[in-house]
Amino acid sequence: MEKKNIEEYFSADAPHPEAMNLLRKIVMSFPFEETVKWAFPVYMINGKNVIGLGGFKAYTGIWFFQGVFLKDASQKLINAQEGKTHGMRQWRFNTIAEIQENEDLIRTYIQEAIDNQLAGKEFKPQKKATKPLIIPEELKAVLDADPKLNESFEAHSLTNKRDFAEHIATAKREETKQKRLEKIIPMIQNGIGLNDKYKK
Protein backbone atom coordinates (compact mmCIF):
# COMPACT_ATOMS: atom_id res chain seq x y z
CA MET A 1 0.00 0.00 0.00
CA GLU A 2 1.37 3.40 -1.02
CA LYS A 3 2.37 5.65 1.84
CA LYS A 4 0.96 9.16 1.86
CA ASN A 5 2.55 10.64 4.98
CA ILE A 6 6.30 11.33 4.85
CA GLU A 7 6.73 10.00 8.41
CA GLU A 8 5.53 6.53 7.35
CA TYR A 9 8.75 6.03 5.36
CA PHE A 10 10.79 6.39 8.54
CA SER A 11 8.53 4.59 11.01
CA ALA A 12 9.45 1.38 12.85
CA ASP A 13 7.26 -0.56 10.40
CA ALA A 14 9.15 0.68 7.32
CA PRO A 15 12.13 -1.24 5.86
CA HIS A 16 15.44 -0.46 7.64
CA PRO A 17 14.03 2.34 9.83
CA GLU A 18 17.34 3.05 11.59
CA ALA A 19 19.25 3.40 8.31
CA MET A 20 16.47 5.45 6.71
CA ASN A 21 16.32 7.83 9.67
CA LEU A 22 20.08 8.32 9.60
CA LEU A 23 19.98 9.11 5.87
CA ARG A 24 17.11 11.52 6.51
CA LYS A 25 19.06 13.24 9.29
CA ILE A 26 22.05 13.70 6.96
CA VAL A 27 19.92 14.97 4.08
CA MET A 28 17.88 17.33 6.27
CA SER A 29 21.05 19.02 7.56
CA PHE A 30 20.94 20.74 4.15
CA PRO A 31 18.31 23.36 3.20
CA PHE A 32 15.98 20.93 1.41
CA GLU A 33 12.22 20.97 1.07
CA GLU A 34 11.00 17.46 1.98
CA THR A 35 8.09 15.92 0.09
CA VAL A 36 6.79 12.61 -1.32
CA LYS A 37 6.88 11.83 -5.04
CA TRP A 38 6.52 8.50 -6.86
CA ALA A 39 6.01 6.85 -3.45
CA PHE A 40 9.47 7.96 -2.20
CA PRO A 41 10.75 10.76 0.02
CA VAL A 42 12.15 13.45 -2.29
CA TYR A 43 14.26 16.48 -1.35
CA MET A 44 14.05 19.64 -3.40
CA ILE A 45 15.88 22.94 -3.86
CA ASN A 46 13.99 25.82 -5.50
CA GLY A 47 11.28 23.40 -6.63
CA LYS A 48 13.77 21.06 -8.35
CA ASN A 49 14.26 17.40 -7.34
CA VAL A 50 17.81 16.85 -6.05
CA ILE A 51 17.77 13.80 -3.74
CA GLY A 52 15.49 10.81 -3.17
CA LEU A 53 15.56 8.17 -0.43
CA GLY A 54 14.34 4.59 -0.62
CA GLY A 55 14.13 1.65 1.78
CA PHE A 56 13.87 -1.83 0.28
CA LYS A 57 14.18 -5.38 1.62
CA ALA A 58 17.85 -5.76 0.70
CA TYR A 59 19.14 -2.20 0.97
CA THR A 60 18.51 1.48 1.51
CA GLY A 61 19.43 3.95 -1.17
CA ILE A 62 19.98 7.59 -1.91
CA TRP A 63 19.13 8.85 -5.39
CA PHE A 64 20.75 11.81 -7.08
CA PHE A 65 18.34 13.04 -9.73
CA GLN A 66 21.14 14.71 -11.69
CA GLY A 67 23.78 12.24 -10.54
CA VAL A 68 25.30 12.02 -14.01
CA PHE A 69 27.00 15.37 -13.24
CA LEU A 70 28.59 14.21 -9.97
CA LYS A 71 32.35 13.58 -10.12
CA ASP A 72 31.94 10.31 -8.16
CA ALA A 73 35.70 10.05 -7.53
CA SER A 74 35.02 7.33 -4.94
CA GLN A 75 32.94 5.32 -7.45
CA LYS A 76 29.95 4.87 -5.18
CA LEU A 77 27.20 5.52 -7.72
CA ILE A 78 25.41 3.10 -10.03
CA ASN A 79 22.91 3.46 -12.81
CA ALA A 80 20.05 1.26 -11.60
CA GLN A 81 18.61 0.83 -15.11
CA GLU A 82 21.27 1.02 -17.80
CA GLY A 83 19.84 2.28 -21.07
CA LYS A 84 16.69 3.60 -19.39
CA THR A 85 17.91 5.89 -16.62
CA HIS A 86 20.07 8.66 -18.04
CA GLY A 87 20.53 11.45 -15.51
CA MET A 88 19.79 9.67 -12.22
CA ARG A 89 22.39 7.81 -10.14
CA GLN A 90 21.98 5.72 -6.99
CA TRP A 91 24.14 4.94 -3.95
CA ARG A 92 23.09 1.75 -2.15
CA PHE A 93 23.80 0.79 1.47
CA ASN A 94 23.42 -2.76 2.74
CA THR A 95 24.04 -1.91 6.42
CA ILE A 96 23.71 1.10 8.70
CA ALA A 97 27.46 0.81 9.35
CA GLU A 98 28.10 1.64 5.66
CA ILE A 99 26.16 4.88 6.07
CA GLN A 100 27.97 5.77 9.29
CA GLU A 101 31.39 5.09 7.76
CA ASN A 102 30.59 7.18 4.69
CA GLU A 103 28.68 10.03 6.34
CA ASP A 104 31.23 12.72 5.43
CA LEU A 105 31.43 11.47 1.86
CA ILE A 106 27.63 11.37 1.58
CA ARG A 107 27.54 15.02 2.67
CA THR A 108 30.18 15.88 0.04
CA TYR A 109 28.09 14.23 -2.69
CA ILE A 110 24.92 15.97 -1.50
CA GLN A 111 26.63 19.38 -1.45
CA GLU A 112 27.96 18.81 -4.96
CA ALA A 113 24.45 17.81 -6.11
CA ILE A 114 23.05 21.04 -4.63
CA ASP A 115 25.80 23.13 -6.25
CA ASN A 116 25.09 21.49 -9.61
CA GLN A 117 21.37 22.17 -9.24
CA LEU A 118 21.97 25.83 -8.37
CA ALA A 119 24.31 26.06 -11.37
CA GLY A 120 21.45 24.85 -13.58
CA LYS A 121 23.03 21.53 -14.56
CA GLU A 122 20.19 19.37 -15.79
CA PHE A 123 20.25 16.30 -18.02
CA LYS A 124 17.71 16.53 -20.82
CA PRO A 125 17.27 13.34 -22.84
CA GLN A 126 17.66 13.87 -26.56
CA LYS A 127 14.53 13.37 -28.57
CA LYS A 128 14.80 10.49 -30.96
CA ALA A 129 15.21 11.63 -34.53
CA THR A 130 11.97 11.20 -36.45
CA LYS A 131 12.27 8.65 -39.22
CA PRO A 132 11.44 10.13 -42.62
CA LEU A 133 8.19 8.96 -44.19
CA ILE A 134 9.10 6.84 -47.20
CA ILE A 135 6.13 6.12 -49.44
CA PRO A 136 6.62 3.05 -51.66
CA GLU A 137 6.21 3.50 -55.41
CA GLU A 138 3.01 1.42 -55.56
CA LEU A 139 1.23 3.59 -52.98
CA LYS A 140 2.67 6.79 -54.45
CA ALA A 141 1.32 5.89 -57.90
CA VAL A 142 -2.20 5.37 -56.49
CA LEU A 143 -2.09 8.64 -54.52
CA ASP A 144 -0.77 10.61 -57.50
CA ALA A 145 -3.54 9.24 -59.70
CA ASP A 146 -6.32 10.22 -57.26
CA PRO A 147 -6.04 13.74 -55.76
CA LYS A 148 -9.01 13.12 -53.45
CA LEU A 149 -7.40 9.96 -52.07
CA ASN A 150 -4.13 11.86 -51.67
CA GLU A 151 -5.98 14.57 -49.72
CA SER A 152 -7.45 11.90 -47.42
CA PHE A 153 -4.00 10.35 -46.97
CA GLU A 154 -2.49 13.72 -46.00
CA ALA A 155 -5.24 14.19 -43.38
CA HIS A 156 -4.01 11.08 -41.51
CA SER A 157 -1.51 11.29 -38.68
CA LEU A 158 2.17 10.66 -39.41
CA THR A 159 1.87 7.34 -37.54
CA ASN A 160 -1.01 6.22 -39.76
CA LYS A 161 0.81 7.29 -42.93
CA ARG A 162 3.87 5.36 -41.80
CA ASP A 163 1.76 2.27 -41.04
CA PHE A 164 0.19 2.37 -44.51
CA ALA A 165 3.56 2.88 -46.22
CA GLU A 166 5.24 0.06 -44.28
CA HIS A 167 2.29 -2.27 -44.91
CA ILE A 168 2.90 -1.97 -48.65
CA ALA A 169 6.69 -1.81 -48.53
CA THR A 170 7.02 -5.00 -46.45
CA ALA A 171 5.06 -7.13 -48.93
CA LYS A 172 7.54 -9.25 -50.88
CA ARG A 173 5.36 -10.21 -53.86
CA GLU A 174 3.72 -7.80 -56.28
CA GLU A 175 0.45 -9.69 -55.91
CA THR A 176 0.56 -9.16 -52.11
CA LYS A 177 1.30 -5.45 -52.56
CA GLN A 178 -1.81 -5.10 -54.78
CA LYS A 179 -4.01 -6.97 -52.27
CA ARG A 180 -2.74 -4.75 -49.46
CA LEU A 181 -3.39 -1.63 -51.54
CA GLU A 182 -6.98 -2.76 -52.12
CA LYS A 183 -7.33 -3.22 -48.36
CA ILE A 184 -5.94 0.15 -47.28
CA ILE A 185 -7.51 2.44 -49.90
CA PRO A 186 -11.00 2.38 -48.24
CA MET A 187 -9.32 2.85 -44.85
CA ILE A 188 -7.44 5.92 -46.13
CA GLN A 189 -10.67 7.31 -47.59
CA ASN A 190 -12.60 6.78 -44.34
CA GLY A 191 -9.93 8.14 -42.00
CA ILE A 192 -9.29 4.74 -40.42
CA GLY A 193 -5.74 3.86 -39.36
CA LEU A 194 -4.33 0.45 -40.18
CA ASN A 195 -3.86 -0.39 -36.50
CA ASP A 196 -6.81 1.54 -35.01
CA LYS A 197 -8.55 -1.67 -33.90
CA TYR A 198 -5.54 -2.51 -31.68
CA LYS A 199 -5.47 0.93 -30.04
CA LYS A 200 -8.82 0.66 -28.31
PyRosetta script that sets phi, psi and omega in degrees:
from pyrosetta import init, pose_from_sequence

init()
pose = pose_from_sequence("MEKKNIEEYFSADAPHPEAMNLLRKIVMSFPFEETVKWAFPVYMINGKNVIGLGGFKAYTGIWFFQGVFLKDASQKLINAQEGKTHGMRQWRFNTIAEIQENEDLIRTYIQEAIDNQLAGKEFKPQKKATKPLIIPEELKAVLDADPKLNESFEAHSLTNKRDFAEHIATAKREETKQKRLEKIIPMIQNGIGLNDKYKK")
pose.set_psi(1, 132.6)
pose.set_omega(1, -176.6)
pose.set_phi(2, -70.1)
pose.set_psi(2, 135.4)
pose.set_omega(2, 179.4)
pose.set_phi(3, -83.2)
pose.set_psi(3, 142.4)
pose.set_omega(3, -179.0)
pose.set_phi(4, -108.7)
pose.set_psi(4, -33.0)
pose.set_omega(4, -177.3)
pose.set_phi(5, -93.0)
pose.set_psi(5, 131.7)
pose.set_omega(5, -177.7)
pose.set_phi(6, -55.2)
pose.set_psi(6, -36.2)
pose.set_omega(6, -176.3)
pose.set_phi(7, -64.7)
pose.set_psi(7, -25.2)
pose.set_omega(7, -178.3)
pose.set_phi(8, -64.5)
pose.set_psi(8, -25.9)
pose.set_omega(8, -179.5)
pose.set_phi(9, -73.9)
pose.set_psi(9, -14.9)
pose.set_omega(9, -176.1)
pose.set_phi(10, -119.8)
pose.set_psi(10, 10.4)
pose.set_omega(10, -178.2)
pose.set_phi(11, -78.6)
pose.set_psi(11, 169.4)
pose.set_omega(11, -179.3)
pose.set_phi(12, -63.2)
pose.set_psi(12, -23.0)
pose.set_omega(12, -179.2)
pose.set_phi(13, -83.5)
pose.set_psi(13, -14.7)
pose.set_omega(13, -177.5)
pose.set_phi(14, -78.9)
pose.set_psi(14, 158.8)
pose.set_omega(14, 177.8)
pose.set_phi(15, -63.2)
pose.set_psi(15, 134.3)
pose.set_omega(15, 176.2)
pose.set_phi(16, 49.3)
pose.set_psi(16, 57.2)
pose.set_omega(16, -174.7)
pose.set_phi(17, -59.0)
pose.set_psi(17, -38.0)
pose.set_omega(17, -178.1)
pose.set_phi(18, -65.2)
pose.set_psi(18, -46.2)
pose.set_omega(18, 179.5)
pose.set_phi(19, -64.8)
pose.set_psi(19, -43.0)
pose.set_omega(19, -179.1)
pose.set_phi(20, -63.7)
pose.set_psi(20, -40.8)
pose.set_omega(20, -180.0)
pose.set_phi(21, -68.0)
pose.set_psi(21, -34.3)
pose.set_omega(21, 176.9)
pose.set_phi(22, -67.4)
pose.set_psi(22, -44.1)
pose.set_omega(22, 177.2)
pose.set_phi(23, -60.4)
pose.set_psi(23, -41.5)
pose.set_omega(23, 179.6)
pose.set_phi(24, -62.2)
pose.set_psi(24, -42.7)
pose.set_omega(24, -179.8)
pose.set_phi(25, -60.7)
pose.set_psi(25, -42.6)
pose.set_omega(25, 179.1)
pose.set_phi(26, -63.7)
pose.set_psi(26, -49.6)
pose.set_omega(26, -177.0)
pose.set_phi(27, -62.3)
pose.set_psi(27, -41.7)
pose.set_omega(27, -175.6)
pose.set_phi(28, -77.5)
pose.set_psi(28, -1.0)
pose.set_omega(28, 172.5)
pose.set_phi(29, -79.1)
pose.set_psi(29, -4.9)
pose.set_omega(29, 174.6)
pose.set_phi(30, -104.9)
pose.set_psi(30, 160.5)
pose.set_omega(30, -174.3)
pose.set_phi(31, -78.5)
pose.set_psi(31, 59.6)
pose.set_omega(31, -178.9)
pose.set_phi(32, -91.2)
pose.set_psi(32, 154.6)
pose.set_omega(32, 166.4)
pose.set_phi(33, -97.3)
pose.set_psi(33, 125.7)
pose.set_omega(33, -176.1)
pose.set_phi(34, -96.6)
pose.set_psi(34, 133.0)
pose.set_omega(34, 179.3)
pose.set_phi(35, -151.1)
pose.set_psi(35, -178.3)
pose.set_omega(35, 175.7)
pose.set_phi(36, -120.3)
pose.set_psi(36, 127.3)
pose.set_omega(36, 175.3)
pose.set_phi(37, -139.6)
pose.set_psi(37, 142.3)
pose.set_omega(37, 178.3)
pose.set_phi(38, 52.3)
pose.set_psi(38, 34.5)
pose.set_omega(38, 179.6)
pose.set_phi(39, 63.1)
pose.set_psi(39, 32.5)
pose.set_omega(39, 175.3)
pose.set_phi(40, -140.4)
pose.set_psi(40, 149.5)
pose.set_omega(40, 171.4)
pose.set_phi(41, -66.3)
pose.set_psi(41, 130.5)
pose.set_omega(41, -179.3)
pose.set_phi(42, -127.2)
pose.set_psi(42, 143.2)
pose.set_omega(42, -175.7)
pose.set_phi(43, -121.1)
pose.set_psi(43, 125.2)
pose.set_omega(43, -169.8)
pose.set_phi(44, -119.0)
pose.set_psi(44, 152.8)
pose.set_omega(44, 171.7)
pose.set_phi(45, -127.4)
pose.set_psi(45, 124.9)
pose.set_omega(45, 179.6)
pose.set_phi(46, 52.0)
pose.set_psi(46, 38.7)
pose.set_omega(46, 177.2)
pose.set_phi(47, 79.1)
pose.set_psi(47, 4.6)
pose.set_omega(47, -179.0)
pose.set_phi(48, -108.4)
pose.set_psi(48, 136.6)
pose.set_omega(48, 178.2)
pose.set_phi(49, -69.0)
pose.set_psi(49, 127.4)
pose.set_omega(49, 179.3)
pose.set_phi(50, -117.1)
pose.set_psi(50, -48.9)
pose.set_omega(50, -174.3)
pose.set_phi(51, -129.4)
pose.set_psi(51, 147.8)
pose.set_omega(51, 170.6)
pose.set_phi(52, -133.3)
pose.set_psi(52, 150.0)
pose.set_omega(52, 176.8)
pose.set_phi(53, -120.3)
pose.set_psi(53, 146.5)
pose.set_omega(53, 178.6)
pose.set_phi(54, -147.1)
pose.set_psi(54, 136.8)
pose.set_omega(54, 175.5)
pose.set_phi(55, -114.4)
pose.set_psi(55, 122.4)
pose.set_omega(55, -178.8)
pose.set_phi(56, -124.0)
pose.set_psi(56, 176.7)
pose.set_omega(56, -177.9)
pose.set_phi(57, -59.8)
pose.set_psi(57, -45.7)
pose.set_omega(57, -172.2)
pose.set_phi(58, -90.6)
pose.set_psi(58, -23.3)
pose.set_omega(58, -174.1)
pose.set_phi(59, -160.0)
pose.set_psi(59, 167.7)
pose.set_omega(59, 167.2)
pose.set_phi(60, -111.7)
pose.set_psi(60, 155.7)
pose.set_omega(60, -176.9)
pose.set_phi(61, -144.4)
pose.set_psi(61, 154.4)
pose.set_omega(61, 172.8)
pose.set_phi(62, -120.2)
pose.set_psi(62, 128.5)
pose.set_omega(62, -178.5)
pose.set_phi(63, -102.8)
pose.set_psi(63, 138.1)
pose.set_omega(63, 172.6)
pose.set_phi(64, -111.8)
pose.set_psi(64, 110.0)
pose.set_omega(64, -173.5)
pose.set_phi(65, -60.0)
pose.set_psi(65, -34.6)
pose.set_omega(65, 176.6)
pose.set_phi(66, -113.6)
pose.set_psi(66, 40.6)
pose.set_omega(66, -175.4)
pose.set_phi(67, -62.3)
pose.set_psi(67, -19.9)
pose.set_omega(67, 179.2)
pose.set_phi(68, -60.6)
pose.set_psi(68, -22.5)
pose.set_omega(68, -179.0)
pose.set_phi(69, -90.6)
pose.set_psi(69, -8.2)
pose.set_omega(69, 179.8)
pose.set_phi(70, -73.6)
pose.set_psi(70, 142.6)
pose.set_omega(70, -178.8)
pose.set_phi(71, -64.4)
pose.set_psi(71, -38.8)
pose.set_omega(71, 178.5)
pose.set_phi(72, 51.6)
pose.set_psi(72, 47.2)
pose.set_omega(72, -179.6)
pose.set_phi(73, -60.8)
pose.set_psi(73, -28.6)
pose.set_omega(73, -179.0)
pose.set_phi(74, -88.7)
pose.set_psi(74, -0.3)
pose.set_omega(74, 177.0)
pose.set_phi(75, 53.2)
pose.set_psi(75, 55.1)
pose.set_omega(75, 178.9)
pose.set_phi(76, -97.8)
pose.set_psi(76, -19.3)
pose.set_omega(76, -169.9)
pose.set_phi(77, -93.1)
pose.set_psi(77, 147.4)
pose.set_omega(77, 174.7)
pose.set_phi(78, -128.8)
pose.set_psi(78, 157.5)
pose.set_omega(78, 170.2)
pose.set_phi(79, -97.0)
pose.set_psi(79, 110.7)
pose.set_omega(79, -173.3)
pose.set_phi(80, -65.0)
pose.set_psi(80, -27.6)
pose.set_omega(80, -179.8)
pose.set_phi(81, -135.8)
pose.set_psi(81, 84.4)
pose.set_omega(81, 179.9)
pose.set_phi(82, -55.7)
pose.set_psi(82, 135.2)
pose.set_omega(82, 178.9)
pose.set_phi(83, 87.2)
pose.set_psi(83, -20.4)
pose.set_omega(83, 179.9)
pose.set_phi(84, -110.5)
pose.set_psi(84, -46.4)
pose.set_omega(84, -179.3)
pose.set_phi(85, -91.8)
pose.set_psi(85, 120.4)
pose.set_omega(85, -174.3)
pose.set_phi(86, -102.7)
pose.set_psi(86, -53.6)
pose.set_omega(86, -175.7)
pose.set_phi(87, -88.8)
pose.set_psi(87, -30.9)
pose.set_omega(87, -172.4)
pose.set_phi(88, -79.6)
pose.set_psi(88, 143.5)
pose.set_omega(88, 174.4)
pose.set_phi(89, -133.5)
pose.set_psi(89, 154.5)
pose.set_omega(89, -172.5)
pose.set_phi(90, -129.5)
pose.set_psi(90, 142.8)
pose.set_omega(90, 174.1)
pose.set_phi(91, -119.6)
pose.set_psi(91, 118.3)
pose.set_omega(91, -177.1)
pose.set_phi(92, -102.2)
pose.set_psi(92, 145.5)
pose.set_omega(92, 177.8)
pose.set_phi(93, -127.9)
pose.set_psi(93, 126.5)
pose.set_omega(93, -180.0)
pose.set_phi(94, -90.0)
pose.set_psi(94, -21.4)
pose.set_omega(94, 179.7)
pose.set_phi(95, -139.1)
pose.set_psi(95, 160.3)
pose.set_omega(95, 176.8)
pose.set_phi(96, -68.1)
pose.set_psi(96, -29.4)
pose.set_omega(96, 178.9)
pose.set_phi(97, -60.1)
pose.set_psi(97, -36.9)
pose.set_omega(97, 178.4)
pose.set_phi(98, -61.1)
pose.set_psi(98, -39.4)
pose.set_omega(98, 180.0)
pose.set_phi(99, -68.6)
pose.set_psi(99, -45.4)
pose.set_omega(99, -179.2)
pose.set_phi(100, -61.1)
pose.set_psi(100, -42.5)
pose.set_omega(100, -178.9)
pose.set_phi(101, -67.2)
pose.set_psi(101, -29.4)
pose.set_omega(101, -175.3)
pose.set_phi(102, -106.1)
pose.set_psi(102, 14.3)
pose.set_omega(102, -173.1)
pose.set_phi(103, -55.6)
pose.set_psi(103, -45.5)
pose.set_omega(103, -179.4)
pose.set_phi(104, -63.5)
pose.set_psi(104, -39.8)
pose.set_omega(104, -179.9)
pose.set_phi(105, -68.4)
pose.set_psi(105, -39.1)
pose.set_omega(105, 176.8)
pose.set_phi(106, -58.6)
pose.set_psi(106, -44.5)
pose.set_omega(106, 179.2)
pose.set_phi(107, -62.1)
pose.set_psi(107, -38.4)
pose.set_omega(107, 178.5)
pose.set_phi(108, -62.5)
pose.set_psi(108, -44.1)
pose.set_omega(108, 179.9)
pose.set_phi(109, -65.2)
pose.set_psi(109, -41.7)
pose.set_omega(109, -179.8)
pose.set_phi(110, -63.7)
pose.set_psi(110, -44.5)
pose.set_omega(110, -180.0)
pose.set_phi(111, -61.6)
pose.set_psi(111, -40.4)
pose.set_omega(111, 178.3)
pose.set_phi(112, -64.5)
pose.set_psi(112, -39.3)
pose.set_omega(112, 178.5)
pose.set_phi(113, -62.9)
pose.set_psi(113, -40.3)
pose.set_omega(113, 177.6)
pose.set_phi(114, -65.5)
pose.set_psi(114, -45.4)
pose.set_omega(114, 180.0)
pose.set_phi(115, -59.8)
pose.set_psi(115, -41.6)
pose.set_omega(115, 179.6)
pose.set_phi(116, -64.5)
pose.set_psi(116, -40.0)
pose.set_omega(116, 179.8)
pose.set_phi(117, -64.8)
pose.set_psi(117, -44.3)
pose.set_omega(117, -179.9)
pose.set_phi(118, -66.6)
pose.set_psi(118, -26.2)
pose.set_omega(118, 178.1)
pose.set_phi(119, -83.0)
pose.set_psi(119, -3.2)
pose.set_omega(119, 177.1)
pose.set_phi(120, 82.3)
pose.set_psi(120, 17.0)
pose.set_omega(120, 179.3)
pose.set_phi(121, -75.5)
pose.set_psi(121, 118.7)
pose.set_omega(121, -176.7)
pose.set_phi(122, -146.7)
pose.set_psi(122, 125.5)
pose.set_omega(122, 179.3)
pose.set_phi(123, -78.4)
pose.set_psi(123, 125.9)
pose.set_omega(123, 177.0)
pose.set_phi(124, -119.4)
pose.set_psi(124, 112.7)
pose.set_omega(124, -179.6)
pose.set_phi(125, -57.4)
pose.set_psi(125, 138.8)
pose.set_omega(125, 178.6)
pose.set_phi(126, -73.3)
pose.set_psi(126, 138.2)
pose.set_omega(126, 176.1)
pose.set_phi(127, -72.4)
pose.set_psi(127, 139.6)
pose.set_omega(127, 178.2)
pose.set_phi(128, -65.7)
pose.set_psi(128, 137.9)
pose.set_omega(128, 178.8)
pose.set_phi(129, -63.1)
pose.set_psi(129, 134.5)
pose.set_omega(129, 179.8)
pose.set_phi(130, -74.9)
pose.set_psi(130, 129.2)
pose.set_omega(130, 178.2)
pose.set_phi(131, -68.0)
pose.set_psi(131, 138.9)
pose.set_omega(131, 177.2)
pose.set_phi(132, -67.5)
pose.set_psi(132, 148.6)
pose.set_omega(132, 177.7)
pose.set_phi(133, -82.4)
pose.set_psi(133, 115.0)
pose.set_omega(133, 179.6)
pose.set_phi(134, -109.1)
pose.set_psi(134, 112.5)
pose.set_omega(134, -178.6)
pose.set_phi(135, -92.2)
pose.set_psi(135, 121.7)
pose.set_omega(135, -179.8)
pose.set_phi(136, -64.6)
pose.set_psi(136, 153.9)
pose.set_omega(136, -175.2)
pose.set_phi(137, -53.8)
pose.set_psi(137, -41.3)
pose.set_omega(137, -176.7)
pose.set_phi(138, -61.8)
pose.set_psi(138, -43.4)
pose.set_omega(138, 179.3)
pose.set_phi(139, -71.8)
pose.set_psi(139, -39.1)
pose.set_omega(139, 180.0)
pose.set_phi(140, -60.7)
pose.set_psi(140, -41.4)
pose.set_omega(140, -179.3)
pose.set_phi(141, -62.3)
pose.set_psi(141, -41.9)
pose.set_omega(141, -179.8)
pose.set_phi(142, -67.4)
pose.set_psi(142, -41.7)
pose.set_omega(142, -180.0)
pose.set_phi(143, -67.5)
pose.set_psi(143, -40.7)
pose.set_omega(143, 178.9)
pose.set_phi(144, -64.4)
pose.set_psi(144, -32.5)
pose.set_omega(144, -176.5)
pose.set_phi(145, -80.3)
pose.set_psi(145, -15.8)
pose.set_omega(145, -176.2)
pose.set_phi(146, -134.1)
pose.set_psi(146, 92.4)
pose.set_omega(146, -177.3)
pose.set_phi(147, -55.6)
pose.set_psi(147, -35.2)
pose.set_omega(147, -179.3)
pose.set_phi(148, -67.9)
pose.set_psi(148, -40.6)
pose.set_omega(148, 177.6)
pose.set_phi(149, -65.0)
pose.set_psi(149, -40.2)
pose.set_omega(149, 179.0)
pose.set_phi(150, -62.1)
pose.set_psi(150, -39.2)
pose.set_omega(150, 178.7)
pose.set_phi(151, -64.0)
pose.set_psi(151, -41.2)
pose.set_omega(151, 177.8)
pose.set_phi(152, -64.9)
pose.set_psi(152, -39.9)
pose.set_omega(152, 179.7)
pose.set_phi(153, -62.4)
pose.set_psi(153, -44.5)
pose.set_omega(153, -178.9)
pose.set_phi(154, -65.5)
pose.set_psi(154, -23.8)
pose.set_omega(154, -179.9)
pose.set_phi(155, -76.6)
pose.set_psi(155, -15.5)
pose.set_omega(155, 178.9)
pose.set_phi(156, -73.8)
pose.set_psi(156, 158.5)
pose.set_omega(156, 175.7)
pose.set_phi(157, -68.5)
pose.set_psi(157, 161.3)
pose.set_omega(157, 178.9)
pose.set_phi(158, -59.5)
pose.set_psi(158, -37.8)
pose.set_omega(158, 178.8)
pose.set_phi(159, -61.0)
pose.set_psi(159, -46.6)
pose.set_omega(159, 179.1)
pose.set_phi(160, -62.6)
pose.set_psi(160, -44.0)
pose.set_omega(160, 179.4)
pose.set_phi(161, -59.6)
pose.set_psi(161, -43.0)
pose.set_omega(161, -179.8)
pose.set_phi(162, -63.7)
pose.set_psi(162, -41.2)
pose.set_omega(162, 178.7)
pose.set_phi(163, -61.1)
pose.set_psi(163, -45.0)
pose.set_omega(163, 179.1)
pose.set_phi(164, -62.1)
pose.set_psi(164, -46.5)
pose.set_omega(164, -177.6)
pose.set_phi(165, -62.1)
pose.set_psi(165, -45.1)
pose.set_omega(165, -178.6)
pose.set_phi(166, -68.5)
pose.set_psi(166, -33.1)
pose.set_omega(166, 179.1)
pose.set_phi(167, -60.6)
pose.set_psi(167, -39.2)
pose.set_omega(167, 178.7)
pose.set_phi(168, -78.8)
pose.set_psi(168, -45.2)
pose.set_omega(168, -175.1)
pose.set_phi(169, -63.4)
pose.set_psi(169, -31.0)
pose.set_omega(169, -176.2)
pose.set_phi(170, -83.4)
pose.set_psi(170, -7.9)
pose.set_omega(170, 176.3)
pose.set_phi(171, -74.1)
pose.set_psi(171, 129.6)
pose.set_omega(171, -175.9)
pose.set_phi(172, -82.6)
pose.set_psi(172, -36.1)
pose.set_omega(172, -176.5)
pose.set_phi(173, -99.4)
pose.set_psi(173, 147.2)
pose.set_omega(173, 179.5)
pose.set_phi(174, -59.7)
pose.set_psi(174, -38.5)
pose.set_omega(174, 179.9)
pose.set_phi(175, -61.9)
pose.set_psi(175, -40.9)
pose.set_omega(175, 179.2)
pose.set_phi(176, -67.0)
pose.set_psi(176, -40.2)
pose.set_omega(176, 178.3)
pose.set_phi(177, -58.1)
pose.set_psi(177, -44.5)
pose.set_omega(177, -178.4)
pose.set_phi(178, -65.0)
pose.set_psi(178, -41.1)
pose.set_omega(178, 178.8)
pose.set_phi(179, -63.3)
pose.set_psi(179, -40.9)
pose.set_omega(179, 179.8)
pose.set_phi(180, -67.8)
pose.set_psi(180, -36.6)
pose.set_omega(180, 176.8)
pose.set_phi(181, -61.7)
pose.set_psi(181, -44.4)
pose.set_omega(181, 179.4)
pose.set_phi(182, -60.6)
pose.set_psi(182, -33.2)
pose.set_omega(182, -179.3)
pose.set_phi(183, -73.5)
pose.set_psi(183, -41.7)
pose.set_omega(183, -172.3)
pose.set_phi(184, -85.6)
pose.set_psi(184, -21.7)
pose.set_omega(184, -177.8)
pose.set_phi(185, -56.8)
pose.set_psi(185, -49.7)
pose.set_omega(185, 178.0)
pose.set_phi(186, -62.6)
pose.set_psi(186, -32.6)
pose.set_omega(186, 179.6)
pose.set_phi(187, -67.1)
pose.set_psi(187, -42.6)
pose.set_omega(187, 177.1)
pose.set_phi(188, -60.2)
pose.set_psi(188, -45.4)
pose.set_omega(188, -177.7)
pose.set_phi(189, -63.0)
pose.set_psi(189, -35.1)
pose.set_omega(189, -175.0)
pose.set_phi(190, -96.8)
pose.set_psi(190, 8.4)
pose.set_omega(190, 177.1)
pose.set_phi(191, 69.6)
pose.set_psi(191, 26.5)
pose.set_omega(191, -179.2)
pose.set_phi(192, -102.4)
pose.set_psi(192, 127.6)
pose.set_omega(192, 177.5)
pose.set_phi(193, -77.4)
pose.set_psi(193, 152.5)
pose.set_omega(193, -178.3)
pose.set_phi(194, -58.9)
pose.set_psi(194, -35.6)
pose.set_omega(194, -176.3)
pose.set_phi(195, -110.3)
pose.set_psi(195, 17.3)
pose.set_omega(195, -177.6)
pose.set_phi(196, -57.4)
pose.set_psi(196, -36.5)
pose.set_omega(196, -176.4)
pose.set_phi(197, -65.4)
pose.set_psi(197, -23.2)
pose.set_omega(197, -180.0)
pose.set_phi(198, -87.9)
pose.set_psi(198, -10.9)
pose.set_omega(198, -174.0)
pose.set_phi(199, -92.2)
pose.set_psi(199, -4.3)
pose.set_omega(199, -177.3)
pose.set_phi(200, -78.1)
pose.dump_pdb("model.pdb")
